[in-house]
């Protein structure tokens, strides 16, 4: 199977360059599930950070299920980018947890860790909601020049410092559905 070639979306948007093909994405997800399964149980609440983390969360929860871990599912809708290529430096909370997490372990699932703002806010929200423990997993971790807190507990891929699209990552809401992780720069 050959490498996918993506056409440009608009005249001013560059063509996505494949960094991680779909098969490699799925291998990374399976490895993460194998690392996470021993430290969670079926009462764990897997909370995806919307909207970018949805693709990763769907694959990860299915991979956990294949390993005998059938977690509870929830979501937090947070935003720090809007339609920009850089974080605005603040987090907007559009939707909190839908179910109580009091006394439960919470696994926060996000697509990419760059500034750390979204993950820190999600950990804070889960803690304030009464979670007994908060674990974090990100598909991709980008390099960042400043200290970030908290660092993710599980990281699938050390990503380059490029603008990423595909597999839930987007450019102004577009290109999330690409099955590969690509750079758009």
Backbone as CSV, one residue per row, in Angstrom:
resi,resn,N_x,N_y,N_z,CA_x,CA_y,CA_z,C_x,C_y,C_z
1,UNK,0.846,-1.175,0.000,0.000,0.000,0.000,0.889,1.234,0.000
2,UNK,0.696,2.107,-0.933,1.531,3.289,-1.091,1.166,4.398,-0.128
3,UNK,1.990,5.389,-0.084,1.763,6.551,0.760,0.642,7.399,0.169
4,UNK,-0.228,7.896,1.040,-1.312,8.755,0.573,-0.762,10.100,0.148
5,UNK,-1.363,10.668,-0.846,-1.041,12.030,-1.263,-2.313,12.841,-1.127
6,UNK,-2.213,13.941,-0.417,-3.377,14.776,-0.181,-3.289,16.028,-1.042
7,UNK,-4.377,16.355,-1.710,-4.382,17.596,-2.498,-4.520,18.794,-1.566
8,UNK,-4.109,19.962,-2.012,-4.327,21.153,-1.181,-5.816,21.423,-1.045
9,UNK,-6.241,21.903,0.150,-7.653,22.214,0.381,-8.038,23.508,-0.302
10,UNK,-7.206,24.511,-0.162,-7.469,25.821,-0.741,-6.153,26.306,-1.333
11,UNK,-6.230,27.275,-2.185,-5.028,27.781,-2.823,-3.988,28.234,-1.797
12,UNK,-4.415,28.824,-0.673,-3.464,29.343,0.296,-3.035,28.304,1.335
13,UNK,-3.627,27.118,1.355,-3.293,26.086,2.324,-2.326,25.087,1.707
14,UNK,-1.167,24.857,2.345,-0.218,23.892,1.793,-0.756,22.461,1.861
15,UNK,-0.174,21.596,1.074,-0.551,20.186,1.048,-0.051,19.505,2.329
16,UNK,-0.905,18.719,2.986,-0.457,17.999,4.182,0.649,17.001,3.843
17,UNK,1.671,16.947,4.677,2.770,16.000,4.541,2.586,14.904,5.579
18,UNK,2.493,13.656,5.155,2.271,12.550,6.082,3.513,12.348,6.956
19,UNK,3.288,12.395,8.277,4.345,12.118,9.241,4.180,10.739,9.860
20,UNK,2.935,10.374,10.149,2.613,9.067,10.722,1.480,8.454,9.915
21,UNK,1.753,7.396,9.171,0.663,6.755,8.428,-0.313,6.048,9.375
22,UNK,-1.493,5.811,8.876,-2.579,5.228,9.665,-2.160,3.955,10.406
23,UNK,-1.423,3.065,9.770,-1.007,1.814,10.421,-0.112,2.090,11.636
24,UNK,0.735,3.085,11.537,1.602,3.454,12.659,0.781,4.087,13.786
25,UNK,-0.208,4.879,13.432,-1.117,5.464,14.422,-1.771,4.338,15.223
26,UNK,-2.280,3.326,14.532,-2.963,2.221,15.210,-2.007,1.401,16.072
27,UNK,-0.768,1.241,15.641,0.237,0.529,16.449,0.493,1.289,17.748
28,UNK,0.618,2.603,17.660,0.858,3.431,18.844,-0.324,3.337,19.809
29,UNK,-1.540,3.381,19.293,-2.733,3.286,20.144,-2.745,1.945,20.876
30,UNK,-2.437,0.858,20.180,-2.417,-0.467,20.810,-1.359,-0.534,21.917
31,UNK,-0.198,0.057,21.680,0.856,0.082,22.706,0.411,0.884,23.930
32,UNK,-0.235,2.026,23.700,-0.731,2.814,24.826,-1.765,2.030,25.630
33,UNK,-2.681,1.358,24.952,-3.701,0.566,25.647,-3.042,-0.505,26.516
34,UNK,-1.995,-1.138,26.005,-1.291,-2.172,26.774,-0.625,-1.580,28.021
35,UNK,-0.168,-0.341,27.950,0.432,0.321,29.114,-0.630,0.755,30.123
36,UNK,-1.772,1.197,29.638,-2.812,1.761,30.500,-3.672,0.687,31.156
37,UNK,-3.980,-0.380,30.447,-4.911,-1.406,30.945,-4.571,-1.917,32.348
38,UNK,-3.312,-2.169,32.671,-3.015,-2.686,34.017,-3.252,-1.694,35.160
39,UNK,-3.365,-0.406,34.867,-3.480,0.584,35.946,-4.884,1.191,36.062
40,UNK,-5.836,0.674,35.282,-7.218,1.141,35.369,-8.142,-0.050,35.581
41,UNK,-9.416,0.234,35.802,-10.421,-0.824,35.908,-11.678,-0.381,35.168
42,UNK,-12.703,-1.203,35.217,-13.927,-0.896,34.479,-14.720,0.263,35.078
43,UNK,-14.379,0.687,36.284,-15.034,1.840,36.903,-14.341,3.149,36.523
44,UNK,-13.207,3.062,35.835,-12.487,4.255,35.405,-13.329,5.026,34.397
45,UNK,-13.335,6.343,34.541,-14.025,7.202,33.591,-12.991,7.711,32.595
46,UNK,-13.134,7.313,31.361,-12.271,7.804,30.275,-12.920,9.069,29.744
47,UNK,-12.266,10.214,29.964,-12.850,11.502,29.595,-12.050,12.132,28.468
48,UNK,-12.655,12.199,27.305,-12.001,12.784,26.142,-12.119,14.299,26.195
49,UNK,-11.058,14.973,25.762,-11.115,16.416,25.588,-11.563,16.678,24.162
50,UNK,-12.739,17.275,24.048,-13.319,17.560,22.740,-12.728,18.842,22.190
51,UNK,-12.631,18.921,20.897,-13.146,17.950,19.956,-12.035,17.105,19.352
52,UNK,-10.818,17.579,19.386,-9.728,16.884,18.718,-9.425,15.503,19.245
53,UNK,-9.634,15.264,20.530,-9.297,13.980,21.119,-10.264,12.867,20.789
54,UNK,-11.368,13.185,20.113,-12.411,12.189,19.864,-11.916,10.988,19.055
55,UNK,-11.139,11.214,18.019,-10.642,10.122,17.174,-9.757,9.187,17.999
56,UNK,-8.814,9.761,18.730,-7.909,8.986,19.573,-8.689,8.259,20.667
57,UNK,-9.623,8.939,21.318,-10.393,8.320,22.396,-11.195,7.122,21.904
58,UNK,-11.797,7.242,20.732,-12.563,6.120,20.180,-11.657,4.911,19.957
59,UNK,-10.507,5.144,19.340,-9.578,4.035,19.087,-9.013,3.470,20.383
60,UNK,-8.659,4.346,21.327,-8.057,3.886,22.578,-9.051,3.089,23.417
61,UNK,-10.290,3.551,23.534,-11.259,2.806,24.340,-11.590,1.457,23.713
62,UNK,-11.597,1.380,22.387,-11.783,0.067,21.736,-10.580,-0.829,21.986
63,UNK,-9.371,-0.272,21.928,-8.162,-1.067,22.193,-8.154,-1.544,23.646
64,UNK,-8.595,-0.698,24.574,-8.695,-1.118,25.975,-9.719,-2.231,26.136
65,UNK,-10.827,-2.132,25.423,-11.858,-3.170,25.485,-11.311,-4.514,25.004
66,UNK,-10.511,-4.480,23.942,-9.901,-5.723,23.448,-8.997,-6.354,24.499
67,UNK,-8.503,-5.554,25.450,-7.658,-6.049,26.538,-8.452,-6.318,27.811
68,UNK,-9.785,-6.261,27.713,-10.633,-6.583,28.850,-10.970,-5.419,29.753
69,UNK,-10.671,-4.206,29.345,-10.996,-3.015,30.137,-12.115,-2.253,29.441
70,UNK,-13.293,-2.268,30.044,-14.464,-1.590,29.486,-14.792,-0.380,30.348
71,UNK,-14.101,0.696,30.072,-14.203,1.921,30.866,-15.535,2.620,30.637
72,UNK,-15.864,3.498,31.570,-16.999,4.395,31.407,-16.507,5.556,30.545
73,UNK,-17.393,6.198,29.822,-16.969,7.234,28.876,-17.642,8.557,29.180
74,UNK,-16.866,9.624,29.090,-17.403,10.970,29.278,-16.551,11.929,28.450
75,UNK,-16.863,13.207,28.537,-16.135,14.193,27.748,-16.113,15.533,28.461
76,UNK,-15.088,16.279,28.189,-15.006,17.692,28.541,-14.780,18.432,27.243
77,UNK,-15.503,19.503,27.046,-15.314,20.292,25.832,-14.567,21.558,26.208
78,UNK,-13.282,21.563,25.877,-12.410,22.686,26.174,-11.835,23.213,24.868
79,UNK,-11.468,24.490,24.855,-10.851,25.049,23.651,-9.816,26.089,24.039
80,UNK,-8.643,26.007,23.376,-7.623,27.040,23.588,-7.131,27.628,22.274
81,UNK,-7.491,26.992,21.154,-6.988,27.454,19.862,-7.998,28.247,19.058
82,UNK,-9.281,27.929,19.178,-10.254,28.524,18.263,-9.887,28.069,16.860
83,UNK,-9.856,28.969,15.912,-9.485,28.628,14.541,-8.056,29.055,14.209
84,UNK,-7.268,29.352,15.232,-5.897,29.827,15.015,-4.904,28.675,15.027
85,UNK,-3.672,28.964,14.588,-2.605,27.966,14.612,-1.832,27.993,15.925
86,UNK,-2.092,28.972,16.775,-1.431,29.071,18.067,-2.474,29.241,19.159
87,UNK,-2.143,28.728,20.343,-3.036,28.856,21.488,-3.263,30.323,21.821
88,UNK,-4.499,30.617,22.255,-4.827,31.972,22.683,-4.317,32.249,24.091
89,UNK,-3.791,31.201,24.766,-3.264,31.367,26.112,-4.315,31.282,27.202
90,UNK,-5.520,30.901,26.852,-6.587,30.721,27.837,-7.467,29.550,27.390
91,UNK,-8.176,28.997,28.336,-9.050,27.855,28.069,-10.499,28.277,28.245
92,UNK,-11.310,27.973,27.245,-12.754,28.152,27.349,-13.355,26.778,27.634
93,UNK,-14.252,26.694,28.619,-14.933,25.445,28.947,-16.341,25.540,28.365
94,UNK,-16.615,24.722,27.341,-17.927,24.728,26.696,-18.881,23.703,27.291
95,UNK,-18.343,22.593,27.831,-19.197,21.577,28.451,-18.394,20.806,29.490
96,UNK,-18.932,20.692,30.719,-18.264,19.941,31.775,-18.594,18.444,31.673
97,UNK,-18.143,17.676,32.647,-18.498,16.252,32.700,-20.009,16.100,32.669
98,UNK,-20.472,15.019,32.059,-21.904,14.746,31.987,-22.373,13.863,33.142
99,UNK,-21.441,13.104,33.747,-21.761,12.188,34.842,-20.847,12.487,36.021
100,UNK,-21.277,12.108,37.217,-20.409,12.314,38.384,-19.135,11.469,38.277
101,UNK,-18.019,12.040,38.711,-16.750,11.304,38.743,-16.254,11.153,40.178
102,UNK,-17.043,11.570,41.137,-16.658,11.512,42.552,-16.239,10.096,42.934
103,UNK,-15.046,9.993,43.518,-14.540,8.706,43.987,-14.042,7.773,42.902
104,UNK,-14.028,8.213,41.663,-13.582,7.359,40.554,-12.231,7.833,40.018
105,UNK,-11.511,6.888,39.445,-10.308,7.223,38.684,-10.770,7.802,37.353
106,UNK,-10.118,8.874,36.912,-10.442,9.503,35.636,-9.203,9.450,34.752
107,UNK,-9.391,8.997,33.536,-8.334,8.985,32.521,-8.668,10.074,31.508
108,UNK,-7.927,11.177,31.547,-8.127,12.276,30.599,-7.420,11.905,29.301
109,UNK,-8.143,11.974,28.177,-7.617,11.591,26.864,-7.591,12.819,25.962
110,UNK,-6.411,13.144,25.436,-6.299,14.291,24.534,-5.443,13.920,23.332
111,UNK,-5.635,14.674,22.254,-4.911,14.384,21.026,-3.466,14.845,21.070
112,UNK,-3.233,16.094,21.474,-1.870,16.631,21.420,-1.587,17.467,22.666
113,UNK,-0.373,17.355,23.145,0.095,18.117,24.295,1.133,19.096,23.792
114,UNK,0.777,20.390,23.829,1.766,21.398,23.441,1.922,22.405,24.577
115,UNK,1.036,23.364,24.733,1.182,24.323,25.832,0.913,23.687,27.192
116,UNK,0.077,22.652,27.226,-0.301,22.009,28.480,-1.506,22.640,29.155
117,UNK,-2.024,23.735,28.590,-3.144,24.444,29.214,-4.408,23.591,29.312
118,UNK,-4.771,22.931,28.214,-6.002,22.124,28.213,-5.900,20.971,29.203
119,UNK,-4.769,20.293,29.195,-4.593,19.152,30.090,-4.627,19.610,31.549
120,UNK,-3.945,20.699,31.857,-3.948,21.216,33.227,-5.364,21.589,33.666
121,UNK,-6.119,22.216,32.780,-7.498,22.599,33.114,-8.363,21.358,33.323
122,UNK,-8.197,20.348,32.489,-8.974,19.115,32.630,-8.647,18.408,33.943
123,UNK,-7.373,18.355,34.309,-6.963,17.739,35.574,-7.577,18.518,36.740
124,UNK,-7.550,19.834,36.661,-8.142,20.671,37.714,-9.640,20.400,37.841
125,UNK,-10.346,20.367,36.710,-11.792,20.125,36.722,-12.113,18.756,37.317
126,UNK,-11.365,17.733,36.918,-11.601,16.380,37.440,-11.345,16.324,38.944
127,UNK,-10.276,16.963,39.383,-9.971,16.997,40.813,-11.059,17.697,41.603
128,UNK,-11.493,18.849,41.106,-12.562,19.584,41.789,-13.888,18.830,41.772
129,UNK,-14.073,17.954,40.777,-15.301,17.152,40.693,-15.244,15.925,41.598
130,UNK,-14.103,15.730,42.291,-14.017,14.649,43.266,-13.380,13.365,42.781
131,UNK,-12.671,13.393,41.653,-11.998,12.180,41.172,-11.016,11.687,42.230
132,UNK,-10.950,10.379,42.415,-10.012,9.809,43.387,-8.583,9.836,42.861
133,UNK,-8.437,9.774,41.547,-7.133,9.816,40.888,-7.361,10.311,39.468
134,UNK,-6.421,11.081,38.951,-6.510,11.558,37.577,-5.248,11.133,36.847
135,UNK,-5.450,10.354,35.776,-4.362,9.961,34.882,-4.576,10.670,33.553
136,UNK,-3.498,10.878,32.822,-3.612,11.578,31.541,-2.876,10.814,30.450
137,UNK,-3.462,10.827,29.260,-2.831,10.209,28.102,-3.027,11.140,26.913
138,UNK,-1.952,11.314,26.159,-2.010,12.112,24.931,-1.444,11.287,23.797
139,UNK,-2.026,11.462,22.622,-1.478,10.759,21.472,-0.121,11.328,21.090
140,UNK,-0.023,12.650,20.992,1.220,13.302,20.558,1.653,14.346,21.577
141,UNK,2.947,14.419,21.804,3.524,15.439,22.688,4.527,16.234,21.870
142,UNK,4.251,17.531,21.742,5.134,18.407,20.979,6.164,19.050,21.899
143,UNK,7.338,19.370,21.369,8.324,20.075,22.194,7.812,21.470,22.531
144,UNK,8.191,21.957,23.687,7.729,23.271,24.121,8.843,23.931,24.919
145,UNK,9.119,25.204,24.686,10.260,25.846,25.340,10.050,26.177,26.817
146,UNK,8.810,26.167,27.290,8.510,26.541,28.666,8.072,25.326,29.467
147,UNK,8.262,25.355,30.796,7.778,24.239,31.620,6.259,24.098,31.499
148,UNK,5.796,22.862,31.533,4.368,22.589,31.459,3.989,21.722,32.647
149,UNK,2.818,21.955,33.184,2.351,21.112,34.283,0.880,20.851,34.071
150,UNK,0.400,19.687,34.254,1.169,18.476,34.542,1.666,17.832,33.253
151,UNK,2.755,17.115,33.335,3.210,16.320,32.194,2.273,15.120,32.064
152,UNK,1.983,14.665,30.849,1.089,13.513,30.690,1.689,12.243,31.302
153,UNK,0.811,11.387,31.816,1.259,10.098,32.358,1.639,9.133,31.248
154,UNK,0.938,9.211,30.121,1.192,8.318,28.988,1.266,9.156,27.717
155,UNK,2.286,8.903,26.926,2.501,9.633,25.665,2.708,8.609,24.560
156,UNK,1.951,8.759,23.473,2.089,7.832,22.359,3.242,8.159,21.438
157,UNK,3.417,9.437,21.123,4.368,9.824,20.083,4.968,11.172,20.425
158,UNK,6.292,11.253,20.376,7.003,12.526,20.538,6.988,13.203,19.173
159,UNK,6.117,14.168,19.022,5.876,14.809,17.727,6.901,15.914,17.467
160,UNK,7.145,16.193,16.207,8.017,17.327,15.883,7.279,18.645,16.117
161,UNK,8.031,19.714,16.177,7.444,21.039,16.380,6.939,21.577,15.046
162,UNK,5.849,20.973,14.568,5.218,21.368,13.311,3.722,21.481,13.560
163,UNK,3.019,22.142,12.652,1.569,22.260,12.789,0.952,20.964,12.280
164,UNK,0.299,20.210,13.176,-0.214,18.879,12.868,-1.695,18.914,12.515
165,UNK,-2.069,18.075,11.555,-3.464,17.876,11.172,-3.696,16.387,10.963
166,UNK,-4.951,16.012,10.946,-5.334,14.611,10.750,-5.465,13.903,12.084
167,UNK,-6.191,12.792,12.086,-6.429,11.991,13.279,-6.946,12.867,14.426
168,UNK,-7.867,13.765,14.097,-8.503,14.631,15.075,-7.890,16.017,15.162
169,UNK,-6.664,16.160,14.729,-5.993,17.459,14.745,-6.474,18.263,13.544
170,UNK,-6.665,19.578,13.732,-7.318,20.322,12.662,-6.640,21.645,12.349
171,UNK,-7.066,22.201,11.236,-6.730,23.568,10.854,-8.058,24.282,10.645
172,UNK,-8.445,25.108,11.635,-9.720,25.841,11.589,-10.908,24.904,11.352
173,UNK,-10.882,23.751,12.017,-11.975,22.790,11.907,-11.864,21.827,10.746
174,UNK,-10.913,22.031,9.853,-10.765,21.170,8.669,-9.629,20.167,8.880
175,UNK,-9.664,19.122,8.100,-8.619,18.091,8.001,-8.556,17.149,9.202
176,UNK,-9.514,17.226,10.134,-9.524,16.320,11.289,-9.668,14.862,10.867
177,UNK,-10.423,14.618,9.804,-10.757,13.260,9.409,-9.677,12.517,8.648
178,UNK,-8.540,13.151,8.369,-7.465,12.418,7.698,-7.051,11.241,8.578
179,UNK,-6.851,10.053,8.020,-6.493,8.891,8.852,-5.033,8.905,9.301
180,UNK,-4.206,9.705,8.657,-2.788,9.830,9.001,-2.598,11.094,9.828
181,UNK,-1.490,11.163,10.556,-1.096,12.411,11.193,-0.161,13.099,10.204
182,UNK,-0.479,14.342,9.890,0.257,15.084,8.858,0.733,16.422,9.407
183,UNK,1.709,16.989,8.723,2.152,18.349,9.021,1.547,19.273,7.964
184,UNK,1.183,20.446,8.400,0.630,21.441,7.478,1.432,22.732,7.669
185,UNK,2.639,22.718,7.090,3.489,23.907,7.210,4.446,24.011,6.047
